[in-house]
Amino acid sequence: MYADEKMKIEGAVKRQPGATGQPSSAADYGSSVDVTTSKEHSSQSPASARLLFLVCMVEGMDIQLLPVSFKAMETCLGMTPTMLARLAICQGVAMSLSGPAWAAVVDAGGSRRALLMYGTLLWGVATMMMAFATTVTQMMALRMVVGVALASLTPVVQAIIAEEGTEDMGYRFGCLDSTTKVGAVITIMCATPISEKQIFGIEGWRVSFAVVACLSIALSALLNCCYEEKRRVWRPEVVSFSAEFSKFYRYCGIWTFRLILLQGMFGMIPWNALSFLVMFLQYCGISDAGAAQLFSLTNVGCIFGMIIGGMVADRLHKWSTNHGRVLSAQFSVFSGIPLTVLMFYFVTPDASSYGIYAILLFLMGILPTWAGVGTNKPILATLVDQDSRGSVYAWMWGLENMVGVLVGPIVVGILAEHTYGYEMQGKKVSEMSYDERMTNAHALRQALLLAITIPWTVCFVVYSLLHFIIPSDLAHRDRDRDYDALS
């Protein structure tokens, strides 16, 4: 009897719009995907929304502290590029492993205010302790603590943005992520010029860490006083490692998720490899202030690029629900390859190339930054239920980030040191001879070229497969939801 009833339900499902293997209208992949995620369900007041953007900005400031201090740490603590890469790896792995745990709390109705408040407080305290660290072991342990704290923010922030509805989702993700880059620009412009200087007898890079730590702690207090959120039902019984891994197993059954995750693992390698960019520019003979200006141009480009990319992807999505966002991502990823070849192969690594580097780095921020905000996040938001969005973002971001930080910096460090002849220097760039500078500049240049172009080529190929996979996954999603509704 149950079998007969099930056959009747399945027959009704087949007659429902959207259950034929194609969306029932051009909007099915957009506004009609999840009728519960409308504006009326938004849990954010205007003041809380502004605090959310402020959290992202301070997060960007903290994340950028390590890359802009690489050369200063090499001089002060005797760290080689490989050792510096390990610091980034410790933070990245800690973020990746703890992200799904925080996501489980978010999806179970945990207080977003508490997560944001304690997350900012924890990373502020750990960053302050790093300002006083004197050994590599201390730095590694503290960067892991910072990573755990930072991981608490991603599922909260991304889930809130997805709840605002599917209309113009790429634009909203772009605005949020661009705010993180605003914080990165502030750190680059302020911390890099003082990183190798003494301020009241204290190394400049330590002062930068202390200042950002104070801002983080102050932000935690502000969140405690001013952040408002709609009360949600707290369900601690659904929080468990087994439940979270069951969710991940279910996500892996979606081919679109697998491909987005795969391209993301390769796509994060170049951005993590670019943590050596400031160091490379300093070896080219460009001043600390000049290197900061050039590196900040990439992040300034990201501020505009992420917003533009989100808008372009939204527009292409309206043109083609199955292919628009993927085309946007393909163009974005492919554009980074010729820019990288020009910068690290054809341009002379010298201070006289400052203007050319400025143009290329600004374009690196504008063009290759569209995929995450305009393609990956909006697509995943439409393929999972509202209560799983924090989780799916955490798994995607965590695994992508872990591979990126494990491979990107360490590949650059190994290639530069063991293949292209990088020589560790225990003195400031201004004290090095021209030949010493050029040896290390050429080593980093060649290592960066390989660590960026090869992964982005793989990304482009993987995105191409989504043109064939997305229509099928959308059809499965519609059938499952229609079946659940009729049952």
N, C-alpha and C positions, 0 to 999 in steps of 0.2 A: 504493500500500500504506500509506503514511504517513497518507493521508487516511482510509482505513478504520480504522486504529488510533485516530486522533484521534476519529472518530465514536463508537467504542466507549467511549473514555474519557469523552467528553462525555455519553454516555448514562448511564454509571455515575454521573457527577457529578449529573445530574438526579435520580437516585434517592437521592442522599445527603441526610440531614437537613440543613436549612439552605440548600439550593440551590434552593428553590422560590420565592424572592423574599421569603420571610419567615424570621426566625430560627426554628430548630427548636424552641426552647423560650424561656421568658421570660428565661432566663439567657444566651442566646447573645450578646447585646450586652454581656454582662458577663463572668462568670467563665469562660465557655468560649471566649472570643475568642482567647486566646493562652495555650496550655497551658504555654508555657515561662516565663511570668512568674509563677511561684509564689514563695512565701516562701523556699523552699529556695535560690533563685537570688539572694537578696539579698546584696549585696556589702558591707553596712554593719554594723560592730560597733556596740554601744551607744555607746561613746565617740566613734566617728566620726560617728554620727548626731547626737550633741549638738554636735559641732564644726560640722556642717552647718547646724544651726539658728543657731549663733553667727555663722557667716559671713553668713547672711541678715540677722541683726539689725544687724551692722556695715554691711552694704550699705545697709539702710534708713536708718541714721544718715547715711551719706555722701550718698545721693540727696537727702535733705531739707535739706542744708546750704544749697544755693543759694536755694530759695524763701524760707526764713526770713531770709535776708540781703539780700533785694531792696532794702528801704528803706534799709538801711545803705550798700549799694553805690551807690544813687542819690545819697546825701549825700556819700560819701567819694570816689567815682570819677566822679561826674557822669553816671551812666547813666540814660537814659530807659527807659520800659517796653519800647519796641521793642528797645533795645540789650540789656536784661536778657533779653528773650525769645530773642535770638540766642545767648546763652550756653547756654540750655536746648536750643536747636536743635543747636548744635555737639555737645553731649554725646549727645543723642538720635540724631543721624544717625550718629555714630561707633559707637554701640552697635549700631545696626541693620545697618550695613554689615559690621561685623566678626563679628556673632553667627553667621551661617552658616559662617564659616571655623572658628571655635572648635568648632561642632557637628560639622563634618567630622572633626576630630581626635578628639572624644569618641566618635563612632560607629565610628571605625576602631580603637578599642581604646586610645586614648591615656590616659596616666596621669591619672586624675581628681585625685589628690593634687597632682600637679605643676601642673595647671591652676588649682586652687583656691589653692595656695600663691603662685604667681607672679602670679596675678590680684590677690589682696589686696595683695601687695607693691607692684605697679605702681600701683594706685590710691592706696595710702598715700603713696608718694613724690610722685605728681602732686598730691595734695591738700595735702601739706606745702608744695610749691612755690607753690600758689595762695595760701597764707597770706602769701606775700611778694610777690605780684604787684601791680603798680602801674598797669598799662594794660589796656585792654579787649582788645587783641590777645593779650597774655600769658594773660589769663583764658580766652579762647576756645580757644587752643591747648592749654592744660592740661585744660580740660573735655573736649576731644576725646580726650586720653590717658586720662582717667578713664573715658570712655565705652567705649573699647576694652577696658580692664581689666574693667569691670563686665560686659561682654558675655560674658566667658569663663565666668561663673558660671551663667548661665541654662541652657544645654544640659546642664551637669553635674548641677545640682540637680534639674531637672525629669525628666531621664532616670532618676535614682536613685529618685525617688518612684514613677514609673511601673513600675519593675521590681519593686516590692513586691507586685504583684498587682493585679487590677482590683476586688477587693472593697473597698468604702468608699473608692474613689480620690478622690472629691470631698472627703471629710473630711481625708484626708492632705494634699492640695494646699492646703486651707484652713488647716490648722495651719502649714504651711510659710510660706505667704504672710503669715499673721498675724504671724509672727515678724519679718518685714521691717517691719511696721507698729509693732512694739514699738520697734525701733530708731528709726523716724521720730518716735515720741512722745518718746523720750529727747532727740533733737536739738531738737525743737520747744520742749520745756519748758526745756531748758538753754541753747540757743543764742539763741533769740529775745530773751529779756529782756536779754542782754548785748550784743546785736548793735550797738547805737548808743552803747555806753558805752566808756570807756577803762579798760583793765586793765593796770596798771603801765606806762602810757603807750602801750599798743598798742590799736588798735581791737578791740572785742569780737568782731566777726565773724571777724577773722583768728585770734584765739585759738581759736575754735570749730573752724575748719578744721585748725589745728595739732593739737588734741587728738584729733580723729577720725583724722587721719593717723597719729598715734602708735599709736592702738588698732589700726588696720589693719595696720601693720607688725608689731606684737606678735602679732596673730592669724596672720600669715604664718609667723612663727617657731613658733607653737604647732602649726600644721598640719604643718609640716616634722617636728616631733618626735613628734606624737601621732596623726596621721590614719592609719588603716589601711584598706586596700581589697583586695578579692580580685583576684588577678593576672588580667589579661585579655590576649588575644593582640593584639599591636600589628601592624596591617596598613598600613604607610605607603603601600603601592602604590595603595590605594583613595582616598587623599586627593588631591583635585584640584578646581580650580574647575569644570571641565567635569562631573565626577561630581556635584558638589553642585548645579549648575544642572539637571542631568538629574533629580535627585531632586525639585527644586522643580517642574520641568515635570510630573513624574509626580503630585505632590501637586495641582497645578492641574487635573488630570484628574478629581479628586474634587470633585463639586459641594458637598459638605458643607464641605470645606476652603475653597473659594472664598467661600462665604457667611459662614463663621466669620471669615475674614480680612477680608471687606468690613465686617461689623458691627464688628469690632475696630478697624479704621481710624477709623471714626466714634466708636466707644465710647471711645477713648483721648483724643479731643479735649477732652471736659469735664474729665477728671482733670488733664490738662496745663494747661488754662485756670485751674484752681483754684490754680495756683502763685502767682497774684496775690491769693489770699484774705487772707493775713496783711497785705499792703499795704492792701487795702481796709478791713480791720478797724481798722488803725491810723489811716487817714483818717477813720473814723467817730468818732474820739475815744477809742477804747479803748486802754488802755496797752499797752506792749510785752508785759508779762507777761500781761495779759488776752487779747491777741490770740493769744499762744502757747497759753494754756489752751483757747481756743475751737478753734483749729486742731488742737490735740492731741485734742480730743474726736472729731473726724472720724476720726482714726487709731485712737483707742481703740475707736470704733464698728466700724472695719474689722477690728480684732483679733477681736471677737466675731462680726461679720457674715460674715467669710470662713469661719469654722468652722461657723456656723449654716447658711450657704448651701451649703456642701459636704454637710452632713448632710441638709438638705432635698432637695437634688438627688439624693443617693444613695437616699433613701426614695422619691422620685417615680420614679426610674429602675426600682426594683423593682416599682412599680405599673404603669408603662408604659415598656417599653424604647425605643420609638420617639419618645415624646412627653414623658416625665417631665422629663428634664434641660432640654429646650427651654422647657417651661412655667415651670420655675424661673427661667430666664434672663429670660423675658418679664416676669414679675412684678417681678423685681429692677430691670430697666432702666426699666420704666414708673413704678415708685415714685419714682425720682429726679426726674421731671419736675415733679410738683406741689410737691415739697419745694423745688426750685430756684425756682419761681415765687413761693412764699411768701417765701423768703429774700431774693430780689433784686428783688421787685416790691412786695410788700405790707408788709414789715417796714421801719420807719423806720430809716434808716442813722444811728444815734446810739448813744452809749454806754449810754443807758437801755434799749436793746433787747438787752443782753447775755444775759439769761436766755432770750429767744426764740431768739437765735442759737445758744445752747448746745444747746437741744433739737433744733433743726433740723439742726445740724451733726453731732450724735451720730447722728441717724437717717440722715443722708447716708452715714455709715460703716456702719451696720447693714444697710441695705436694698439700695442699688444696687451692691453689691460681690460678688454671688453668681455672676455669669455666668462669670468666668474660671476659678475653682476648681471650680465644680460642673458646668459645662456644656462649655466650650471644651476644656480640657485632657483631661478624661476621654474625651470623644467622639473627639478626635484620637488618643488612645492606643490606642483600639480599632480604628481604621481603617488604621494603618500597622504595619509589623513592628517588633520590638523594636530592631533595629539602626538604625532610622530615627527613633526618637523624639526624640533630641537635635536632629536636623536639623529635623524638622517644627515643634518648639517654637521653635527659633531663628528659622526663617523667619516663623512666625506672629507671634511676639513682636517680631522686628526690624522687620517691615513695619508692624505696628500702631503700634509705638512711634515709628517715623520719621514717619508721617503725623501722629500725635498731637502730637509736639513741633514739627513744621513748621507745623501749623495752629493748635493750641490757644493757646499763648502769643502768637504773632504776631498772631492775629486779635483777641485781647483788647487787645494793645498798639495795633494800628492803629485799631480801633473807638474805644478810649478817647481816643487822641490826635487823630485826624482826623475823627471823627464826633460824639463827645460832649463835646469840649472839655477834655480833660485837659491840665493845665499842669505841666511839669516843675519841681520845687522843689529848690533846692540847700540847703535847710535842714531841720532836724529837724521832725517833726510838732508837737512841743511849742512850737515857735517860730512856727508858722503861724497865721494868723487863722482864725476860724470859716468865713468865706466861701471861703477858699482850700482848706480841708480838704473842705468840702462839694462844691465844684466837682469835685475829683478823686474823691471818694467816689461821687458820682452817675455820673461817667463810667465808672469801673470797674464799678459796679453794673450798669449797662445793658449794658456789653460782656460781662460774665460771664453775664448772663441769656440772651443770644442764643447765646453760644459753648457753652452747656451744653444747653439745651432742644432745639435743632434737631438736633444729632447724636444725642442719645438717642432722639428720635422716629424717626429713620432706623434706628437699631439695633433698635427694637421691630418695625418692619416687616420687616427682613431676617430676624430670628429667626422670624417667622411662617412664612417660606418653608421653614425647616428641617423643619417638620412633614410636608411633602410629599417632601422630598429624602432624609432619613435612611433610611427603609425601603429605597429603591432602592439607595443606596450600600452598605448593609449586605448586601443580597442579592448585589451585585457582589463585595464582599469575600469572602463565603462561597464563591461559585462559583470565584473565583480561587484561594483556598487549597485547596479540594477538588481542583481540577484539578492544582495543583502537587503535592499529596500523591499523587495517583494516577499522575502522570507519573513 
